[in-house]
Structures are given as C-alpha cells and as structure tokens.
Amino acid sequence: MLKPGLRYSHIGIPIKDRDLPIYLEACKVYINDFNDEPYAVEWLKFEEGSPFPEILQKQAHIAYECDDLEEAMKGLKVLVEPFDAAPGLKCAFVEADGLGIELMQRF
C-alpha cells in the first residue's frame, strides 16, 4: 500500500550518453521534462562536481507528489533538503530501503 498522501509522479534515470534540453545550474544536472514523456521518465545527466549524492547520480529514483513535504519526509533519511525546484514547486530527496525517493510539493 502506498504511503498516505503520496501520488506517483515519475521515475528518474541517470544517463551519460544523451543531450538533454534543461540545465539546472545549482544542481549541475541536465534533465528533460518528464511531463513530455509518454511513460513519465525523467532522464538526468549529471556534471562532474554535482552536489547531488552519489546514490541519486548512479541509480534511478522514484518521484511522488505530496500535499505536505515535511510530513512525507518524517522518519526517512534526508539526502537533499527541501529546495525550490521551479516556480510553485518544492522538492526534497530522501532514502528508503536503499532507494532514492523524490518528494514534490506544489504550492
């Protein structure tokens, strides 16, 4: 059963062999818009020196939208503290059972 308050958003997969259209300077990562993908896949191409933890740079993560980011993070190991990812969107990354999880709250 899915944790209450979470709604599946996308899967993020790190790659090295593709050019991607969106650059997030603070994260040193190129991405695509997963909303434009038929299967909600976010491709990520990290630059050397990215501040993101190795677990997120080397393995896939699953992303969920939530109504309360702080509540969704409770009891989980925080990998990346909440940050403003885009206008009206706050994100954080946590780890659960060795898997990176992205939590997203729209406001």
Summary of the structure (lengths in Angstrom):
residues: 107
radius of gyration: 13.2
end to end distance: 25.8
largest distance: 37.5
contacts: 286
relative contact order: 0.23
helix: 12%
strand: 50%
